[in-house]
Amino acid sequence: MVQKMLKFVSLSREMPEKRAADDRAHDFSEIYRDYAREKAADQAARCSQCGVPFCQTHCPLHNNIPDWLKLTAEGRLREAYELSQQTNTFPEICGRICPQDRLCEGNCVIEQSGHGTVTIGSIEKYLTDLAFEEGWVAPITPLSERPESVGIIGAGPAGLAAADSLRRMGFQVTVYDRYDRGGGLLTYGIPGFKLEKPVVMQRNAQLEEGGVTFVKNCDVGADMGFDEIRRIHEAVLIATGVYKSRDIGGPGSGLAGIVQAIDYLTASNRKGFGDAVPAFDSGELNAEGKRVVVVGGGDTAMDCVRTAVRQGAVSVKCLYRRDKANMPGSMREVSNAEEEGVEFVWLTAPKGFTGDETVTGVKAARMRLGAPDATGRQMPEPVPGSDFTEPCDLAIKALGFEPEELMRLWDVEGLEVTRWGTVKADFRSHATSLPGVYAAGDIVRGASLVVWAIRDGREAADAIAGYLSSAAKVAAE
């Protein structure tokens, strides 16, 4: 048989076609087009099939990447999809939003040898999109039903991954969420140009059709008590994520026109669904015709600057206290933002805001990188006498997220938390200090990647299944 693999010497790395910046900057559609069947096979054939697959090792889900790349190169696409989804609940989502440049692709052996990494994420996306189109995505049909029920608080990636796994095992699953649509930040935090919303909604639909019950618009602690949920279910999983925005103070921090990233992105995504969003229509959460300054350097900041471009901002600038090499966000996203006209003001830290009633500028100071901190990163320090003001009509704070005070909000006793406010859970079983209560995702590890949340959700589901099976066995005896 003709050799299908090891073509990285003769074939160059080629991403799916990317829409031109002038074209994509006016809508919220995804910026990459799909691979054609032949192109996906060609790019998959570049895999070196190395004996120690670093791509798999550095994937939090340890996806069997070399094998499904080989199947793709051989044209065995349904088998490739089925193998990819064995370890990943939402491969079509990870293929779109995982920072592959820092995970699987960034550790590809042929990338290290100078040949350009295999386009793992784009092929993963192609396979699952094709699977939905061809009807290969099988409905959730448990082999047998279990009487035990599990309550999951939070419909983000950790909660949905756990719900999928538990339902496939036959457990009765109810998901409680504060929003009117499942998905958490997948739905309301990440813009459509990175993750079109029908992609998330089709997974929600699959879960509902498979027997998962969603209780939406349910703010636990206000609409329904945590103790009540514990009484209803034999086990509970806390998968709320982290939604409390980090803040910066300083003079003028209470002016109108200074908004949090989560509020800004949620409003934009709701408009995409066709919802009524008064704060957007009034201009409060709309960048149209404004000079926009975003403070922060992570992926949320990249989402904000690129959203502002699409809303018709006059100018968009991103202030970050370190240099480009030390950006916490994906370099791919930084590059996309630069192509779309975003200006990055490196080594700059905010000190306050100017304006009477409405913000007119961000007070900032130039920074330089000093001695490394405990993590090895150079600490930014202000340059004396370098203060300046960056004019703006809309300032967006994208400084990351912290956990909410669940013990206070839920009026629950005995739930141990860390000094950072995250829920304290066993790192293997995800069990908390309360019997029958588990926790997974960002509420345990802090703001992190979607792929880690999926892994946590799947692991927690296995632990919950073991706990309930043991309890059932004891009851039977």
Long-range contacts (C-beta under 8 A, 24 or more apart in sequence): 4-45, 4-70, 4-73, 4-74, 5-45, 5-47, 5-48, 5-49, 5-70, 5-73, 6-45, 6-47, 6-48, 6-49, 7-42, 7-45, 7-46, 8-46, 8-47, 8-48, 8-110, 8-115, 8-116, 8-118, 9-115, 11-42, 11-43, 11-45, 11-46, 12-116, 13-43, 13-46, 13-115, 13-116, 13-117, 13-118, 13-119, 14-39, 14-42, 14-43, 14-119, 15-119, 15-122, 16-119, 16-122, 16-126, 21-339, 21-340, 21-341, 24-193, 24-340, 25-309, 25-310, 25-340, 25-341, 26-310, 27-193, 27-310, 28-191, 28-192, 28-193, 28-268, 28-272, 28-310, 29-192, 29-193, 29-196, 30-96, 30-192, 30-193, 30-194, 30-195, 30-196, 31-193, 31-336, 32-122, 34-125, 34-126, 34-129, 35-122, 35-123, 35-126, 37-75, 37-77, 40-72, 40-122, 40-123, 40-126, 40-127, 41-72, 41-73, 41-74, 41-75, 42-73, 43-118, 43-119, 43-122, 43-123, 44-69, 44-70, 44-72, 44-73, 44-118, 44-123, 45-73, 46-110, 46-115, 46-118, 47-73, 47-110, 47-118, 48-109, 48-110, 50-109, 53-109, 54-107, 54-108, 54-109, 55-104, 55-105, 55-107, 55-108, 55-109, 55-118, 55-120, 56-104, 57-107, 58-103, 58-104, 58-106, 58-107, 59-103, 59-104, 59-451, 60-103, 60-449, 60-451, 60-452, 60-454, 60-455, 61-87, 61-88, 61-94, 61-451, 61-454, 61-455, 61-458, 62-87, 63-87, 63-88, 63-91, 63-104, 63-124, 65-104, 65-120, 68-127, 69-118, 69-120, 69-123, 72-123, 72-127, 77-127, 77-130, 78-131, 78-134, 78-136, 80-127, 81-127, 81-128, 81-130, 81-131, 81-136, 82-136, 84-124, 84-127, 84-128, 85-128, 85-131, 88-454, 89-160, 89-161, 89-164, 89-165, 89-454, 89-457, 89-458, 90-157, 90-160, 90-161, 90-203, 90-454, 91-124, 91-125, 91-127, 91-128, 92-124, 92-125, 92-128, 92-129, 92-132, 92-199, 93-157, 93-186, 93-195, 93-199, 93-200, 93-203, 93-450, 94-121, 94-124, 94-450, 94-451, 94-454, 95-121, 95-122, 95-123, 95-124, 95-125, 95-126, 95-127, 95-128, 96-121, 96-125, 96-194, 96-195, 96-199, 97-190, 97-194, 97-195, 97-450, 98-449, 98-450, 98-451, 99-299, 99-330, 99-332, 99-449, 101-330, 101-331, 101-332, 102-330, 103-451, 132-202, 137-206, 139-206, 139-209, 139-210, 140-164, 140-167, 140-168, 140-206, 140-207, 140-209, 140-210, 140-211, 140-212, 141-210, 142-167, 142-168, 142-169, 142-170, 142-211, 143-170, 144-170, 145-170, 145-172, 146-170, 146-171, 146-172, 146-468, 147-172, 148-172, 148-234, 148-235, 148-468, 148-471, 148-472, 149-173, 149-174, 149-232, 149-233, 149-234, 150-174, 150-233, 150-234, 150-235, 150-236, 150-237, 150-464, 150-468, 151-176, 151-229, 151-230, 151-232, 151-233, 151-235, 151-236, 151-237, 152-176, 152-236, 152-237, 152-239, 153-177, 153-220, 153-226, 153-229, 153-236, 153-237, 153-238, 153-239, 153-240, 154-184, 154-238, 154-239, 154-240, 154-241, 154-441, 154-443, 155-179, 155-182, 155-183, 155-184, 155-204, 155-214, 155-216, 156-183, 156-184, 156-185, 156-186, 156-239, 156-240, 156-241, 156-441, 156-442, 156-453, 157-184, 157-185, 157-186, 157-441, 157-450, 157-453, 157-454, 157-457, 158-239, 158-241, 158-440, 158-441, 158-442, 158-453, 158-454, 158-456, 158-457, 158-460, 159-184, 159-237, 159-239, 159-440, 159-441, 159-457, 160-203, 160-204, 160-207, 160-457, 161-453, 161-454, 161-455, 161-456, 161-457, 161-458, 161-461, 162-237, 162-239, 162-440, 162-457, 162-458, 162-460, 162-461, 162-464, 163-207, 163-212, 163-457, 164-207, 164-210, 164-212, 164-461, 165-457, 165-458, 165-461, 165-462, 165-465, 166-461, 166-464, 166-465, 167-207, 167-210, 167-211, 167-212, 168-210, 169-461, 169-465, 171-464, 171-465, 171-468, 172-211, 172-213, 173-211, 173-212, 173-213, 174-212, 174-213, 174-214, 174-215, 174-232, 174-233, 175-207, 175-212, 175-213, 175-214, 175-215, 176-215, 176-218, 176-220, 176-224, 176-229, 177-214, 177-215, 177-216, 177-218, 178-217, 178-218, 178-219, 178-220, 179-216, 179-217, 180-216, 180-217, 181-216, 181-273, 182-207, 182-214, 182-216, 184-241, 185-241, 185-450, 186-450, 187-269, 188-265, 188-266, 188-269, 188-270, 189-262, 189-265, 189-266, 189-269, 189-300, 189-303, 190-265, 190-269, 190-303, 191-265, 191-268, 191-269, 191-303, 191-306, 191-307, 191-310, 192-269, 192-272, 193-306, 193-310, 194-303, 197-269, 197-272, 197-273, 220-409, 220-410, 221-406, 221-409, 221-410, 221-411, 225-410, 225-411, 226-410, 226-411, 226-412, 227-412, 230-434, 230-436, 230-437, 234-436, 234-468, 234-471, 235-436, 235-437, 235-438, 235-464, 235-467, 235-468, 236-436, 236-437, 236-438, 237-430, 237-437, 237-438, 237-439, 237-440, 237-457, 237-460, 237-461, 237-464, 238-406, 238-423, 238-432, 238-437, 238-438, 238-439, 238-440, 238-443, 239-439, 239-440, 239-441, 239-443, 239-453, 239-457, 239-460, 240-404, 240-406, 240-441, 240-443, 241-401, 241-441, 241-442, 241-443, 241-453, 242-401, 242-402, 242-403, 242-404, 242-422, 242-442, 242-443, 242-446, 242-447, 243-401, 243-404, 244-401, 244-402, 244-403, 244-404, 245-397, 245-399, 245-400, 245-401, 245-402, 246-397, 246-399, 246-400, 246-401, 246-402, 247-397, 247-399, 248-295, 248-350, 248-397, 248-399, 250-350, 250-351, 250-352, 250-353, 250-363, 251-351, 251-352, 251-353, 251-363, 252-352, 252-353, 252-354, 252-355, 252-359, 252-363, 253-352, 253-353, 255-353, 255-355, 255-357, 255-358, 255-359, 256-284, 256-357, 256-358, 256-359, 257-284, 257-355, 257-358, 257-359, 257-392, 257-393, 257-394, 257-395, 258-353, 258-359, 258-395, 258-397, 259-284, 259-285, 259-394, 259-395, 259-396, 259-397, 260-396, 260-397, 261-294, 261-296, 261-300, 261-301, 261-303, 261-304, 261-396, 261-397, 261-398, 261-399, 262-300, 262-401, 264-304, 264-307, 264-396, 265-300, 265-303, 265-304, 265-307, 268-307, 268-311, 286-311, 287-311, 287-312, 287-313, 287-316, 287-394, 288-312, 288-313, 289-313, 289-314, 290-314, 290-392, 290-393, 290-394, 291-315, 291-317, 291-391, 291-392, 291-393, 291-394, 292-316, 292-317, 292-392, 292-393, 292-394, 292-395, 292-396, 293-317, 293-318, 293-319, 293-362, 293-390, 293-392, 293-394, 293-395, 293-396, 294-318, 294-319, 294-395, 294-396, 294-398, 295-319, 295-350, 295-362, 295-395, 295-396, 295-397, 295-398, 295-399, 296-320, 296-397, 296-398, 296-399, 296-400, 297-321, 297-322, 297-327, 297-328, 297-329, 298-328, 298-329, 298-398, 298-400, 299-328, 299-329, 299-330, 299-333, 300-398, 300-400, 300-401, 301-329, 301-398, 302-329, 302-330, 302-333, 302-334, 302-336, 302-337, 303-398, 304-396, 304-398, 305-337, 305-342, 306-333, 306-336, 306-337, 306-340, 306-342, 308-394, 308-396, 309-337, 309-340, 309-341, 309-342, 313-394, 315-343, 316-341, 316-342, 316-343, 317-342, 317-343, 317-344, 317-345, 317-390, 317-392, 318-342, 318-343, 318-344, 318-345, 319-345, 319-348, 319-349, 319-350, 319-362, 319-364, 319-390, 320-344, 320-345, 320-346, 320-347, 320-348, 321-347, 321-348, 321-349, 321-367, 321-380, 322-346, 322-347, 322-367, 322-369, 322-377, 322-378, 322-380, 323-347, 323-369, 326-369, 326-377, 326-378, 345-390, 347-380, 348-390, 349-380, 349-382, 351-387, 353-395, 354-389, 358-393, 359-392, 359-393, 359-394, 359-395, 360-391, 360-392, 360-393, 361-389, 361-390, 361-391, 361-392, 362-389, 362-390, 362-392, 362-395, 363-387, 363-388, 363-389, 364-388, 364-389, 364-390, 400-447, 401-442, 401-447, 402-446, 402-447, 403-442, 403-443, 403-446, 406-443, 420-446, 422-446, 428-459, 428-463, 429-459, 429-460, 429-463, 430-456, 430-459, 430-460, 430-463, 431-463, 431-467, 436-467, 438-463, 438-464
